[in-house]
Every structure is written in C-alpha cells, then in structure tokens.
Amino acid sequence: MDIYLLLAFIPAAIALNLTPGADMLFCLGQGLRSGTKQAFAASAGVSMGSMTHVTIAGLGLGAVIAAFPWIFDVIRWIGVAYLLYLAVTALSASTQSGETVRLTSAQAFRQGYFVNLSNPKVILFVLAFIPQFVDPTQGSVLAQFVLFGSVIAFNGFFVNGLVGACAGGLGQAMAGSEKFQRGIGYVTATIFTALALRLAILEKN
C-alpha cells in the first residue's frame, strides 16, 4: 500500500472520530450510567461493530443494502427498537432509593456492538468514504478496507472511550447523591431515546 495514501487517511479519520455523533453520545451515556471501565467496554463494542461494517463493505455486501432500501429500513427499525429498549432499561435500572444498577463490561460491550451494528448508515458511510483511499492496483481490496477501517475503529475506541470515561468520573464523584444517581437514569434514557429518534428519521442519502 502507498504509505503516503495511508498518511493522508489518518488525519481524515481522526477528524471524523472527533466529530460528535451517535457513537460518542452512546458511550457518554454508558459512562454516566456505569463508569469508566464500562465506557471503554462500550467503545470497544462500537469499534467492533464498525469493523463488522467495514468487512461487509469490503466483501461487497454493502452494495446490497444500498440497492434495496427495504433492507436498510428493516435494520434501521431494529436499531430504533433496541435503543428504546435500552432507554427503558436505563430508567428501570434506578431503584427507588436512586441507586443506579451498573452494567458489567460484557453487557456494555454487547450493547455498544449491537447499537453500531444496527445503524445501517454506518455501512453506507463506509462505502462512501473508504473507497476514496482504496487502490485496487495495490493489492487486496478487502485487506485495504480492513486496514483503513482499523484506523477508524482504533482511533474511535480511544476518543469515544475517553468521552465516556470523563462522564464516568463525574458519576463516580457524585455516587453518594441519590438525586444525582436517579438523574443519571433519566439522562441516560434521554440520550438513548434521542439516538432512537435520530435513527428513526435518518435519510438514506
């Protein structure tokens, strides 16, 4: 692979990772709810979801979603339903005393993975962005997709994880406040609901 092409891709990928979006908000919500460790676990799940999208796109299957809008809509509404489910779970996780039930790292990872995977906009973005840097004459197209996708996923893991960690630090600092802990449940549920609404009104182009 052309090293100069890779060096041109890295700052573009970092700029994308630093742009606030659904993944960043999701990790922020997980950090508030469950803490720093779970925020990074959720971010790892998001990155794994991104790599799944990248692999699918590299194999050419992403074009199927672009060609058949109903597949896009099916995945999109599954994502909406899942985010609303997470919102309800976040509310019910707060006990009457205001103590928030924290997720395990495995649960946070799983939620991050499925939230990213159920957003079909990601694969359409991958199909629009990464091919600009792929050169078929330099070898396997799939390998190039995976390499470029790994850069995005790796950077995104740290950016989203740090955002969630900062929120997690705030939550831990206020852990003794029942009102604050109860508020975390409402804030997290609001974030998940907003993400669900955002996904529900997504345009395909």
C-alpha positions as YAML, in Angstrom:
chain: A
units: angstrom
residues:
- id: 1
  name: MET
  ca: [0.00, 0.00, 0.00]
- id: 2
  name: ASP
  ca: [1.09, 3.55, -0.76]
- id: 3
  name: ILE
  ca: [2.36, 4.89, 2.57]
- id: 4
  name: TYR
  ca: [1.51, 8.46, 1.54]
- id: 5
  name: LEU
  ca: [-2.10, 7.45, 0.94]
- id: 6
  name: LEU
  ca: [-2.25, 5.93, 4.41]
- id: 7
  name: LEU
  ca: [-0.70, 9.06, 5.93]
- id: 8
  name: ALA
  ca: [-3.35, 11.15, 4.18]
- id: 9
  name: PHE
  ca: [-6.10, 8.89, 5.51]
- id: 10
  name: ILE
  ca: [-5.08, 9.03, 9.19]
- id: 11
  name: PRO
  ca: [-5.80, 12.75, 9.83]
- id: 12
  name: ALA
  ca: [-9.08, 12.44, 7.92]
- id: 13
  name: ALA
  ca: [-10.06, 9.50, 10.13]
- id: 14
  name: ILE
  ca: [-9.09, 11.37, 13.31]
- id: 15
  name: ALA
  ca: [-11.20, 14.34, 12.25]
- id: 16
  name: LEU
  ca: [-14.16, 12.01, 11.78]
- id: 17
  name: ASN
  ca: [-13.60, 10.39, 15.16]
- id: 18
  name: LEU
  ca: [-13.52, 13.78, 16.88]
- id: 19
  name: THR
  ca: [-16.85, 14.82, 15.33]
- id: 20
  name: PRO
  ca: [-19.63, 14.31, 17.91]
- id: 21
  name: GLY
  ca: [-22.04, 11.64, 16.77]
- id: 22
  name: ALA
  ca: [-24.26, 8.79, 17.85]
- id: 23
  name: ASP
  ca: [-21.40, 6.53, 18.98]
- id: 24
  name: MET
  ca: [-19.86, 9.26, 21.12]
- id: 25
  name: LEU
  ca: [-23.21, 10.07, 22.75]
- id: 26
  name: PHE
  ca: [-23.84, 6.39, 23.39]
- id: 27
  name: CYS
  ca: [-20.51, 5.96, 25.16]
- id: 28
  name: LEU
  ca: [-21.13, 9.14, 27.14]
- id: 29
  name: GLY
  ca: [-24.44, 7.68, 28.34]
- id: 30
  name: GLN
  ca: [-22.79, 4.40, 29.29]
- id: 31
  name: GLY
  ca: [-20.08, 6.24, 31.18]
- id: 32
  name: LEU
  ca: [-22.64, 8.20, 33.15]
- id: 33
  name: ARG
  ca: [-24.60, 5.10, 33.95]
- id: 34
  name: SER
  ca: [-21.90, 2.57, 34.75]
- id: 35
  name: GLY
  ca: [-18.48, 4.22, 34.97]
- id: 36
  name: THR
  ca: [-15.14, 4.45, 33.19]
- id: 37
  name: LYS
  ca: [-14.45, 0.75, 32.65]
- id: 38
  name: GLN
  ca: [-17.85, 0.16, 31.12]
- id: 39
  name: ALA
  ca: [-17.49, 3.28, 28.94]
- id: 40
  name: PHE
  ca: [-14.36, 1.83, 27.35]
- id: 41
  name: ALA
  ca: [-16.07, -1.56, 27.03]
- id: 42
  name: ALA
  ca: [-18.96, 0.10, 25.20]
- id: 43
  name: SER
  ca: [-16.47, 1.94, 22.99]
- id: 44
  name: ALA
  ca: [-14.75, -1.37, 22.20]
- id: 45
  name: GLY
  ca: [-18.13, -2.79, 21.20]
- id: 46
  name: VAL
  ca: [-18.77, 0.20, 18.94]
- id: 47
  name: SER
  ca: [-15.37, -0.27, 17.30]
- id: 48
  name: MET
  ca: [-16.05, -3.96, 16.77]
- id: 49
  name: GLY
  ca: [-19.37, -3.07, 15.17]
- id: 50
  name: SER
  ca: [-17.57, -0.64, 12.87]
- id: 51
  name: MET
  ca: [-15.12, -3.34, 11.84]
- id: 52
  name: THR
  ca: [-18.03, -5.65, 11.04]
- id: 53
  name: HIS
  ca: [-19.49, -2.96, 8.78]
- id: 54
  name: VAL
  ca: [-16.09, -2.43, 7.15]
- id: 55
  name: THR
  ca: [-15.67, -6.15, 6.46]
- id: 56
  name: ILE
  ca: [-19.16, -6.38, 4.97]
- id: 57
  name: ALA
  ca: [-18.47, -3.36, 2.78]
- id: 58
  name: GLY
  ca: [-15.11, -4.78, 1.70]
- id: 59
  name: LEU
  ca: [-16.80, -8.01, 0.66]
- id: 60
  name: GLY
  ca: [-19.21, -6.02, -1.49]
- id: 61
  name: LEU
  ca: [-22.29, -6.90, 0.53]
- id: 62
  name: GLY
  ca: [-22.86, -3.28, 1.50]
- id: 63
  name: ALA
  ca: [-23.94, -2.59, -2.07]
- id: 64
  name: VAL
  ca: [-26.92, -4.87, -1.49]
- id: 65
  name: ILE
  ca: [-28.18, -2.58, 1.27]
- id: 66
  name: ALA
  ca: [-27.67, 0.44, -0.94]
- id: 67
  name: ALA
  ca: [-29.58, -1.23, -3.80]
- id: 68
  name: PHE
  ca: [-32.50, -2.50, -1.72]
- id: 69
  name: PRO
  ca: [-33.83, 0.28, 0.56]
- id: 70
  name: TRP
  ca: [-36.17, -2.05, 2.42]
- id: 71
  name: ILE
  ca: [-33.16, -3.86, 3.91]
- id: 72
  name: PHE
  ca: [-31.88, -0.52, 5.15]
- id: 73
  name: ASP
  ca: [-35.27, 0.21, 6.74]
- id: 74
  name: VAL
  ca: [-35.53, -3.20, 8.43]
- id: 75
  name: ILE
  ca: [-32.12, -2.79, 10.05]
- id: 76
  name: ARG
  ca: [-32.89, 0.81, 10.94]
- id: 77
  name: TRP
  ca: [-36.11, 0.00, 12.77]
- id: 78
  name: ILE
  ca: [-34.44, -2.86, 14.61]
- id: 79
  name: GLY
  ca: [-31.90, -0.30, 15.81]
- id: 80
  name: VAL
  ca: [-34.68, 2.11, 16.86]
- id: 81
  name: ALA
  ca: [-36.41, -0.63, 18.86]
- id: 82
  name: TYR
  ca: [-33.14, -1.67, 20.53]
- id: 83
  name: LEU
  ca: [-32.26, 1.88, 21.57]
- id: 84
  name: LEU
  ca: [-35.74, 2.40, 23.02]
- id: 85
  name: TYR
  ca: [-35.33, -0.86, 24.90]
- id: 86
  name: LEU
  ca: [-32.04, 0.44, 26.33]
- id: 87
  name: ALA
  ca: [-33.79, 3.68, 27.33]
- id: 88
  name: VAL
  ca: [-36.48, 1.79, 29.23]
- id: 89
  name: THR
  ca: [-33.81, -0.42, 30.82]
- id: 90
  name: ALA
  ca: [-31.84, 2.64, 31.95]
- id: 91
  name: LEU
  ca: [-34.91, 4.03, 33.68]
- id: 92
  name: SER
  ca: [-35.87, 0.77, 35.36]
- id: 93
  name: ALA
  ca: [-32.26, 0.20, 36.46]
- id: 94
  name: SER
  ca: [-32.58, 3.00, 39.01]
- id: 95
  name: THR
  ca: [-34.05, 1.76, 42.26]
- id: 96
  name: GLN
  ca: [-36.45, 3.77, 44.42]
- id: 97
  name: SER
  ca: [-33.52, 4.81, 46.57]
- id: 98
  name: GLY
  ca: [-31.89, 6.32, 43.50]
- id: 99
  name: GLU
  ca: [-29.05, 3.82, 43.28]
- id: 100
  name: THR
  ca: [-28.13, 3.06, 39.68]
- id: 101
  name: VAL
  ca: [-27.59, -0.56, 38.71]
- id: 102
  name: ARG
  ca: [-24.33, -0.63, 36.78]
- id: 103
  name: LEU
  ca: [-23.72, -2.74, 33.69]
- id: 104
  name: THR
  ca: [-20.94, -5.29, 33.54]
- id: 105
  name: SER
  ca: [-18.21, -4.70, 30.99]
- id: 106
  name: ALA
  ca: [-19.55, -7.58, 28.90]
- id: 107
  name: GLN
  ca: [-23.03, -6.04, 28.85]
- id: 108
  name: ALA
  ca: [-21.65, -2.63, 27.90]
- id: 109
  name: PHE
  ca: [-19.56, -4.17, 25.09]
- id: 110
  name: ARG
  ca: [-22.54, -6.10, 23.76]
- id: 111
  name: GLN
  ca: [-24.78, -3.05, 23.78]
- id: 112
  name: GLY
  ca: [-22.15, -0.93, 22.01]
- id: 113
  name: TYR
  ca: [-21.69, -3.61, 19.36]
- id: 114
  name: PHE
  ca: [-25.38, -4.01, 18.56]
- id: 115
  name: VAL
  ca: [-26.11, -0.29, 18.62]
- id: 116
  name: ASN
  ca: [-23.41, 0.30, 16.00]
- id: 117
  name: LEU
  ca: [-24.29, -2.81, 14.00]
- id: 118
  name: SER
  ca: [-27.98, -1.88, 13.81]
- id: 119
  name: ASN
  ca: [-27.19, 1.51, 12.29]
- id: 120
  name: PRO
  ca: [-27.17, 0.91, 8.51]
- id: 121
  name: LYS
  ca: [-25.98, 4.47, 7.97]
- id: 122
  name: VAL
  ca: [-22.53, 3.30, 9.07]
- id: 123
  name: ILE
  ca: [-22.09, 0.86, 6.20]
- id: 124
  name: LEU
  ca: [-23.29, 3.46, 3.69]
- id: 125
  name: PHE
  ca: [-20.76, 5.91, 5.13]
- id: 126
  name: VAL
  ca: [-18.02, 3.29, 4.86]
- id: 127
  name: LEU
  ca: [-18.96, 2.71, 1.20]
- id: 128
  name: ALA
  ca: [-18.77, 6.45, 0.51]
- id: 129
  name: PHE
  ca: [-15.59, 7.30, 2.45]
- id: 130
  name: ILE
  ca: [-13.09, 4.44, 2.40]
- id: 131
  name: PRO
  ca: [-13.16, 3.71, -1.37]
- id: 132
  name: GLN
  ca: [-11.67, 7.16, -1.94]
- id: 133
  name: PHE
  ca: [-8.43, 5.78, -0.47]
- id: 134
  name: VAL
  ca: [-8.55, 2.25, -1.89]
- id: 135
  name: ASP
  ca: [-6.30, 1.47, -4.84]
- id: 136
  name: PRO
  ca: [-7.06, -1.91, -6.47]
- id: 137
  name: THR
  ca: [-3.60, -1.94, -8.02]
- id: 138
  name: GLN
  ca: [-2.03, -2.07, -4.55]
- id: 139
  name: GLY
  ca: [-3.44, -5.50, -3.67]
- id: 140
  name: SER
  ca: [-6.49, -6.96, -1.99]
- id: 141
  name: VAL
  ca: [-9.38, -4.51, -1.81]
- id: 142
  name: LEU
  ca: [-10.76, -6.30, 1.25]
- id: 143
  name: ALA
  ca: [-7.39, -6.01, 3.03]
- id: 144
  name: GLN
  ca: [-7.29, -2.29, 2.30]
- id: 145
  name: PHE
  ca: [-10.84, -1.85, 3.59]
- id: 146
  name: VAL
  ca: [-9.90, -3.67, 6.78]
- id: 147
  name: LEU
  ca: [-6.72, -1.63, 7.24]
- id: 148
  name: PHE
  ca: [-8.45, 1.72, 6.77]
- id: 149
  name: GLY
  ca: [-11.38, 0.58, 8.89]
- id: 150
  name: SER
  ca: [-8.99, -0.47, 11.64]
- id: 151
  name: VAL
  ca: [-7.57, 3.06, 11.76]
- id: 152
  name: ILE
  ca: [-11.07, 4.49, 12.22]
- id: 153
  name: ALA
  ca: [-12.03, 1.86, 14.80]
- id: 154
  name: PHE
  ca: [-8.77, 2.21, 16.76]
- id: 155
  name: ASN
  ca: [-8.97, 5.99, 16.97]
- id: 156
  name: GLY
  ca: [-12.68, 5.85, 17.71]
- id: 157
  name: PHE
  ca: [-12.11, 3.46, 20.59]
- id: 158
  name: PHE
  ca: [-9.92, 5.98, 22.41]
- id: 159
  name: VAL
  ca: [-11.95, 9.09, 21.53]
- id: 160
  name: ASN
  ca: [-15.34, 7.62, 22.47]
- id: 161
  name: GLY
  ca: [-13.88, 5.80, 25.44]
- id: 162
  name: LEU
  ca: [-12.32, 8.97, 26.86]
- id: 163
  name: VAL
  ca: [-15.58, 10.87, 26.45]
- id: 164
  name: GLY
  ca: [-17.39, 8.13, 28.34]
- id: 165
  name: ALA
  ca: [-14.61, 7.95, 30.93]
- id: 166
  name: CYS
  ca: [-14.95, 11.66, 31.70]
- id: 167
  name: ALA
  ca: [-18.67, 11.17, 32.20]
- id: 168
  name: GLY
  ca: [-17.95, 8.09, 34.30]
- id: 169
  name: GLY
  ca: [-15.60, 10.09, 36.52]
- id: 170
  name: LEU
  ca: [-18.35, 12.61, 37.14]
- id: 171
  name: GLY
  ca: [-20.78, 9.85, 38.01]
- id: 172
  name: GLN
  ca: [-18.36, 8.27, 40.48]
- id: 173
  name: ALA
  ca: [-17.65, 11.63, 42.10]
- id: 174
  name: MET
  ca: [-21.37, 12.10, 42.74]
- id: 175
  name: ALA
  ca: [-22.07, 8.48, 43.63]
- id: 176
  name: GLY
  ca: [-23.18, 9.44, 47.12]
- id: 177
  name: SER
  ca: [-26.02, 11.63, 45.89]
- id: 178
  name: GLU
  ca: [-29.29, 9.73, 45.47]
- id: 179
  name: LYS
  ca: [-30.81, 12.57, 43.42]
- id: 180
  name: PHE
  ca: [-27.79, 12.61, 41.11]
- id: 181
  name: GLN
  ca: [-27.90, 8.85, 40.66]
- id: 182
  name: ARG
  ca: [-31.61, 8.98, 39.88]
- id: 183
  name: GLY
  ca: [-30.92, 11.81, 37.45]
- id: 184
  name: ILE
  ca: [-28.32, 9.66, 35.69]
- id: 185
  name: GLY
  ca: [-31.07, 7.18, 34.85]
- id: 186
  name: TYR
  ca: [-33.16, 9.94, 33.29]
- id: 187
  name: VAL
  ca: [-30.23, 11.48, 31.41]
- id: 188
  name: THR
  ca: [-29.10, 8.11, 30.04]
- id: 189
  name: ALA
  ca: [-32.64, 7.22, 28.99]
- id: 190
  name: THR
  ca: [-32.96, 10.61, 27.29]
- id: 191
  name: ILE
  ca: [-29.72, 10.07, 25.36]
- id: 192
  name: PHE
  ca: [-30.83, 6.63, 24.16]
- id: 193
  name: THR
  ca: [-34.28, 7.94, 23.21]
- id: 194
  name: ALA
  ca: [-32.73, 10.84, 21.28]
- id: 195
  name: LEU
  ca: [-30.48, 8.40, 19.41]
- id: 196
  name: ALA
  ca: [-33.52, 6.26, 18.59]
- id: 197
  name: LEU
  ca: [-35.38, 9.28, 17.21]
- id: 198
  name: ARG
  ca: [-32.31, 10.31, 15.22]
- id: 199
  name: LEU
  ca: [-32.08, 6.83, 13.70]
- id: 200
  name: ALA
  ca: [-35.82, 6.78, 13.00]
- id: 201
  name: ILE
  ca: [-35.67, 9.93, 10.85]
- id: 202
  name: LEU
  ca: [-32.42, 9.06, 9.05]
- id: 203
  name: GLU
  ca: [-32.32, 9.72, 5.34]
- id: 204
  name: LYS
  ca: [-30.62, 7.08, 3.22]
- id: 205
  name: ASN
  ca: [-28.63, 9.67, 1.31]
...
